[in-house]
């Protein structure tokens, strides 16, 4: 008999003691046929569905680099992959709960980080798509099945949860990745101007650009 699996997301929270930025999704898994699950090697694609929420003026400005001008959003505001992750589910009958680690990054080259950084309040519409291998235990031995292709679960994660996680790992700061040549030019500029910090270096460049663009 094939296992009947249903997934739901009970909560997504910031992991307070992780060495790297990490959210944790608390999952509930229901087996609907009454069979015994020996274990599940679970895989998950976590997708963000940006079309499932409203955006205020400041958010629309922040998202212009990702989705273009507002009149193009009908075509550009599409679901995108945020991350892929895995978990091992221990044996159970009926239902169980399991934690799924969601490792995150503040790298602005990653579309998910740029999207989340642009949000103010509200929630992030997530869709978790599950796959993997199910190991069952019956009266005549073990069986191996695949997690059904249509197993998924939606969840609206508060933006505040992501901000809490980022703030705990990057208090009042963030980071961007630069090409070596660009970084070398910035270092030369900083040295020639006698600037103390990278913040002061970038602020000086922005001020000079502002003076040129806006007389």
Secondary structure, DSSP 4 states (H G I P E B T S, - for coil): ----EEEEEEEEEE-TT-SS-EEEEEEEEEESS-PEEEEEEEEEEEEE-GGGS---HHHHHHTHHHH-SGGGHHHH---EEEEEEEEEEEEEESEEEEEEEEE---BTTSHHHHHHHH--SSEEEEEEEEEEEEEEEETTEEEEEEPPTT-EEEEEEEHHHHHHHHHHHSTT--B----HHHHHHHHHHHHHHT--SHHHHHHHHHHHHHHHH--
